[in-house]
Amino acid sequence: MERIDGIVLKQMLESGMNHLSNHAAEVDALNVFPVPDGDTGTNMFLTVSNGVKAALQEEKNHVGKILKTLSRGLLMGARGNSGVITSQIFRGIYQDLQDNETIDASQLAHAFVNGSRIAYKAVMRPVEGTILTVVREAADYTYAYTVTEEITDCILVMEKMVEECNEALLRTPELLPVLAEVGVVDSGGKGLTIIFEGMLEALKGNVIGLSNESQSIDSAQTKVEGEEEFGFCTEFILKLSETGMRHFSESDFSNELATIGNSIVCVQDEDLVKVHVHTLEPFTAIKMGKRRGRFLKLKVENMQQQHDNILEKEEEQPAAEKKKYGIITVAPGSGIGDIFKELRSDIVVGGGQTMNPSTEDFVEAIQKLNCDHIIILPNNSNIVMAANQAAQVCEDQDIHVLPAKTIPQGISACVMFNPEADIEENLSDMNEAIENVKSGEVTYAIKDTTYEGMDIKKDEFMGIFNRSIILSKPDCISATKALLDRMLDEDSELVTLIYGEDATLEQAQQMGEYIEQISDAEVEIYEGKQPVYPFIIGVE
């Protein structure tokens, strides 16, 4: 095939999206940390589906126009670092081909190179052994091959790109030691390779469809109009794992589902759970269930026949009151959200490690504010890039994304905020607070693995300190005590203890008493209602 036209390009994009959807769980499983919230595949699928579904609606079969629509959709739908980088790769491809009605082989190869260059520019400190390495090495080798061999067949170019992606992917553990230790390749690079594999199949005339498990699952980015009903009726029967049985609570799971939907029914019968929810985020609901067991039955139905583009048809809303400051925070549980609201956060965006908000989520939050200065606290390292991308989209406003990568850092920053001070003073004080807080979390392992020489067994509880696993214990209480032993020292003055869905107030109080026994620090206990992490700890 000497040229790719708009019709073929749409088929390639749809096939790549479907192929990623079919393998999203496989990509999620490549998470280096053995925690129950690996979400690279999910983030990439939600990102890609938002862009591809917009591109498929483009009326003109002009490559440049289709890629422009794709790029915009990816930009707004980007979730997590992998999703943001993926959006930048395709942004670079669009920029290289924006004037093209069709694409020839050399143009396709060059566009891949530009995609890799734009992606690298988007990352402040690029790390080799990641998706960036995969796209750069594959694009450079493919372009050299295309030019040197004078290739004119687009299929050969795409085959070379896929081949080199797989080769580069196998080399990622050589560049990133933690991948080699855990025995996995880079998850983002794997996701990108899967997308390109799907695109290649379509170019060969075989458009990949959705597998049975993925069928009818739509992007959480899809916005559906309607005041009373959410967009997708999601039902499943779940067989709980042993870990799921120990931790499962009908009320807690219902409360978690309530963060993304309504019309919730959750009924448990020993190790079986039947769930019904109306939600805009069916993939997120399914991910919530997947953490607890395996699906015996799964059905997702679209309850809305007509979809409107949220960016083009936003409802007119009264202008917000003009303020000097607006603060946007991210919280993984309603209790943590309440903490931020009490600390002057104007908007709390739902999400966290298991549900990364998109660029569009931040843009919508920004648009609700009428402020001279807007401060965003992502509170998670995998959310910072999406927040920064939103700030670039809303470039006409004064937006500051602070490097808060944990909940304790975000809380400390909010405590230091002074509505009477000028922006420079606030940014200085809040950044200093972020630097001075120590953060820890307790969660359970979902598989046997080795991390930095430490053997971790499935279902054990791990202590995570400053984003590294430092210990693993048989039960939650002993893991939390051991983590506190490592975090506290003679200079510790304040400990913020946030207990989640899988912990009780009594357990939190027990931990508070332990802190008082081993240190002179003051203890503040909060109910965060966060999933996955029984305890989140901040030490100042």
N, C-alpha and C positions, 0 to 999 in steps of 0.2 A: 504494500500500500504506500504510494508515493506521497499522498496528502491526507491529512485528517481534517474533515469538515465539521461543522457545528453539530450535525446529527450524530456522527461517530463520537465526538467529544462528549456529548451528553451520555451516550451509552457507556463510555469509559468511566465517567464520573459515577454513574449509578452503580456500575459493576464494582468499582473500588469501594464505594460506601457499603454495599451489601456484603462484600467479602470481609470487610473489617467488622461489620455487625456480627457475622457468623463466627468470627474468631476473637471477639472482644474479651471474652472470659479467659481465653488462652493468654492474651496480652496482659490482662490483669494479674494473672498468676505469676508473671515474671517479676513481680515486686520484690526488691531486694530484702526489705523488712518482712518477716513472716507475720505481719499483722493483718487483721481481717478487713483491710480497707484499701487493698491495691486497686487503683482505679485508672491506670493509664489507658487501658483499652476502652473503658467507658468514656473517659474524657475525650479521647480522640474520636470515638464514634459520634458522640453528641456534637462535637465541633464540626466534623465532616458532614454529618447529616444536615446540619443547619445550613451549610453552604451549598451542598449538592441539591437539596430540595428547592432552594431558591433558584439555582442555575437551571434546573429542569423546567422551571416555569418561564424562563426567558424566551420570548416569542421569536426573536430573530436568531437564525442559525448562523451567527457570525461568531467565530472563535473568540475574538477579543471581547465582544459584549457578554458572551457566556462566562468567560473567565472573570470579567469585572463583577458580574453578579455573584459568582462563586466566591471571589475574594472578599466582597463585602459581607456575605453571609458567614464565611469562616471567621472573619474578624469579629463580628458581633457575637457569634456563638462559641468563641474559643473558651475552653475550660482547662485549667491546669497548665503547667508549663509545657507539657507535650502538645496540648491543643493549641496553645499560642504559637509555639514554634511551627507546628504544621500549617497554621494559618499564614505565617510569614513565608514559608516555602512556596505556597501557592500564590501568595501576593507577588513574590519575585517572578514566578512563572507568568502571571498576568501582565506585569509591567513589561516583560520582554516581548509579549505577544499581543499587546492591547490593540494594535492596528491591523492585526492579521485576520482575514476572513477565513483562511485555512492555514494549516501548518505543514511544512515539509520536514524531512528528516533532520537536516542540519539545524533548522529553527527549533525543533523539539529538543534536540540535545543541548543547544545553547540556553534554552529556557530553563532546563534543569540546573545548569550552572548558576544562572542568575538567581534561581530560587534558593540555592544553598548560600549564596553570598548575602542575600537579604536576610535570611534566617540568622546567620552569624552576627550581622549588625544589630539585630534585635535583642541579642543577649549580652548583658554587660560583661559577664565573665564566662565565656564559652568553656565548657568542659568536654574534653575529648573522651571518646568511648560512649558517646550518647547519640541520639538521633541526628545531631549536627554532624558528627563524624560520618555517619552512614550516608547522609545525603551528599555531603561534600565529596567523599571519595568516589561514590558511585557516579555522581554527575561529572566529575573531572575525567574519570576513566572512560565514561560513555562518550563524552565530547571528543576526547582524543581518538577513540576508536572510530567515531563517525567521520571525523575529518581525515584521519590517516588512511582509512580504508575506502573513503569516498562513498559512504553508505547513502543510499537514496530511499531505502525502504523503512518506513516508520516502525514497522513491526520489529525489524532487527534492532533499531535504536531502543525500543521499549524492552525487548528481550535482554539487551545488554545492561540496561538500567536495573532491571530486576535481578539479573545475575550478579552484578556488582554490589547491589544493596545487600544481597544474601552473603556475599563474601565479606563485605565490610562489617556486617552484623556479627559474623563469626569472630572477627578480630576485636570486637568491643571489650571482651574480658581481658585482653592483653593490655588495653589502655586504661581500664578502670578496674583496679585490683579487687574491689568489693564484688564485682560481677563474677570474677574468677573464683573467689572464695565461696560464694553462694551457689555457683554453678549455673548461672543464667546469662543470657545475652541482654542487651539493653532493651527495655520494654518499648520505649518510644521508637527506636529504630526498627523494632519488629513490627510495630503498628504501621509505620510508613511503608515498609516493605510489603506488607499485606495489601495496603491500598494500591500500590503500583502493580502488584500481581493481579489484582482484580481488574485494573485498567488494561493490562496486557491481554487478559482473556477476552475482554470485549473487543479489543482491536483485532483479535483473531476470529471474531464472530461469535464468541460464546459469552454473552452477558450473564454474569453470576446473579442468581436470585437469592432471596433470604432463605435460610434453613428453617425447619419447622419451629425451632425454639425462638428464632428471631422474628418470625413473621408477625406482622401487625404491630411490632414494637416501634414506636415513633420517638423522635427526639424530644428530650425534655425542653428543648429550645422552642418547640412549636407552640405558638401562642394561639389560643382559641377564644373567640368572643363568647360571652355568655355570663350572665350574672349569677345564676343559680347553680349551674352544673359545670364540673370540670370536664376536660376534653376526652379522657380515655377511661373506659370501664376496665379495670385491671383485676383479674381474679386468678388465684393460684392455690393449689394444695401443696403444702410443704411437709416433707418428712424431716424432722429435726435430727441433727447430728448429736453425738453424745455431748459435745460442748454446748450446742444449741439447747438441748434439754435442760442442762444445768442452769443456763442463764436466761431461758425464755420466760417472759411474763406477758400475758395477753394485754394487760393495761399499758405496759411500757411500749410494746410493739405498736399498739393502737395510737399511743401518743406520738411515736416516731412517724407513723404514717400520716398523722394529722398535720405534720409540718409541710406535707406536699399535696394533701388532698382532703376530701370529705366523703360522706356516705360510707363510712368505714364499718366493716364487720370483720371481727377477728375471733375465731373460735378454736380452742385447742382440745384435742382428744388424745391424751397420752403423747405419743411422738408425732402426731399429725396436726397440722394447723391449716384451717381454711380461711382465706383472706379475700376480701372484696374492698376495693377503694376506687373512687372517681378522682382522677388526677391528671394534671398536665405533664407529669413526669413519670410515665410508666416504667421507663428503664431504671429510674432511681428506686421505685417501689420494688422492682424485681431484684435490684442489687441489695436492698435491705433484707429481703427474704433469703437471698443467696448466702449471706453471711451466717445464716442459722441452720442451713440444711440443703437438701436437694429437692427439686421440683418433681412432683408426680403428675401435675396437671398445670397448664398455664394458658391463659387466654387474655388477649388485649383487644378491645374493640373501640374503634373511633366513634365517639358519640356526637361529633359535630361534622356536618357534611361540607360546610364551606369554611375555608381558612382565609383569614385576612392578613396581609403583611403588617406586622405591628409597627414597623418604622414609618410606613406611609399613611396609616390610618389610626394614629393615636387619638384618643378621645380628648377633647378640649377640657382642661381642668383649670380651676381658678388659680391664679398666680399665688405662689407661696409668699408668706410674709418675708420681707427683706431683713436679713440678719448679717451680722459681721462674720460669724462662723457657722459652718455645718460640719458635723462629724458623721462619717459612715463607717460602721464596723461590721465584721463578719463573725457569726456565732454558730456553732454546731448544735446547740440545744436551746430550748426556750428559756431555761433558767439562766444560762450565760447571757442570752439576749437581754433578759431583765436587768442583769448586772450592768451591762453597757448602757442601757437606757437610763438607769439611775445615775450613771456617770456622764450624762449630757450627750450621749450618742443620739443624733437625730433620726438616723435610719439604721436598722440592723438587717443586714442581708443574711438570709438563711443559708447555711452551708458550712463546710469545713473539710476535714480530711476525706470523708466519705462522699461528700457532695460539693464539689468545687463550683462556686458560682461562675457564670460566664461574663465576658466583657459586657454583653448587653445588660445583664443584671446590674452591673455597676453603672452603666450609662443611664438606665432608667432611674436608679437611685439618685444620681447626680441631677437629673432633670427635674426631680421633685423638689430640689432645694433652690433657694434664691439667696445666695450668700456671696459675700466678697471673697471669702476663702473657704475651701473645702478640704478637709483632712480625711484621708482614707486609711483605715487600719485593717489590713488583710488577715492578720493573725494566723497565717499559715504560709509556709514557704512555697507551696504549690499554687497559691492564689495571687502572689505578688505580681506576676507577669500580666495576668488578666486585668488587675487593677491599674497597672501602668498603661496598658493598652487602652483602657477606657479613658484615662486622663488625656491620652493623645487624641482620641476621638473628640473629646470635649475640650479642644485646645483653646477655645475662647474664654475659658474659665480658669481661675487660679486654683489649681488642684495639686495637693501634695500627698503622695503615697508614702507613708512611713514604713520602714522595714520591720514591722512587727510580724514575726513568724510563728508566734505561739499565743495562746489565750492569755497567759500571765503577762506577756510583754504588752499586749493590747490594753489590758486592765491597768497596768502601771502607767502607760502613756496617758490614758484617759484621766487617771487620778491627777496627773501633773498639768493637765490642760487648765488654762486660766482664761475665761471669756473676756476679761478686762485687759489682758496683755496684748502686745502686737504680735503679728504672725511670726516674726523672726524669733522672738523670745519663746513663744509656744513651741515652735519646731525644735529649738535647741533643748528645752526642758523635756519635751516628750521623747526625743531621740536619746537623751541621756538616761531617761527612765528605762527605755527599751534595752539599752546596753547593760544596765545594772541589775536586771532581774534574771535569776536562774530559773529555768523551766524544766519540769519533769512530768512524765505521764506513765500510767500503768495500763497495760492491755495484755491480751492473751495471744499466744502463738497459734497459727493455723497449720503449721507444718514443722517437721523436724528439719533443722538446718544448722549451719555453723556461721557465726558472724564474728569477725575479728578474733578468731581463735576460740570463741565461746560456743559450746554445744547447747543448742536450744531444742527442747522437746515440744512436740505438739501439745497444746492445751495448757502448757505452763504459762505463768504470768511473768511478763518482762517489765523491767524498769528502764525507761528511756530518759536520758539526761542530756539536755542541750542537743536533741535530735540524734543521739546515738544510743543503741542498746547497750547497757552496761551490766545487766544482771538478768537472771531468769530463775524463778522460784516455783515450787509446786502450787502455791495458793496466792490469792490476791493480797491478803493481809501481810504475809511474810515478805512479799515482793515490795509492797508499799513501805514497810518499815526499813527494808534494806536500802531502798531508794532514798528515803529521808536521811538515813545514816550518811549517805554519800553527798547529799545536797547541803546539809546543815553544817555550819562551822561556828566558831566563836563570834564571828562578825554578823551572823544572821539576826535580823531584827524583827522581820515580819514574814509569816508563812500564810499564803492564801491556798486553802484546800477546797477544791471543787469536786464534789462527788457526782457521778453520773447515773445512768439508768441501771447499771449492773452493780451498784453499791447502795448501801442504806445509810440513813442518818446515824444510826447506832455505830456502824463501822467508821463513819467519818469522825464521830466523837471519840471513838477509840483511838483513831490516828491522832486526833488533837491532843489527847492525854499523853500519847507517846511522845509527841513533839515537845510538850512541856517537860517531860521527864529527861529528855536528852539535850535540851537547849533552853536558853532564856528568851527565845523568840516569842512574840505575840502570835496568836493563831486566829485566823478568820475563816469560818466554814460557810460554804455556799452550796446550794443544790443547783447543779448546772443542767441536769437532765440530758447530758450528752451521751450519744451511743458510743460503743466500742471501748471507750476509755473510762474504767470505773473511777479513776482518780486523775485529776490534773492538778499539778502543784507549782506554785510560784514562791520563790524565796528571794527576799530582798535584805 
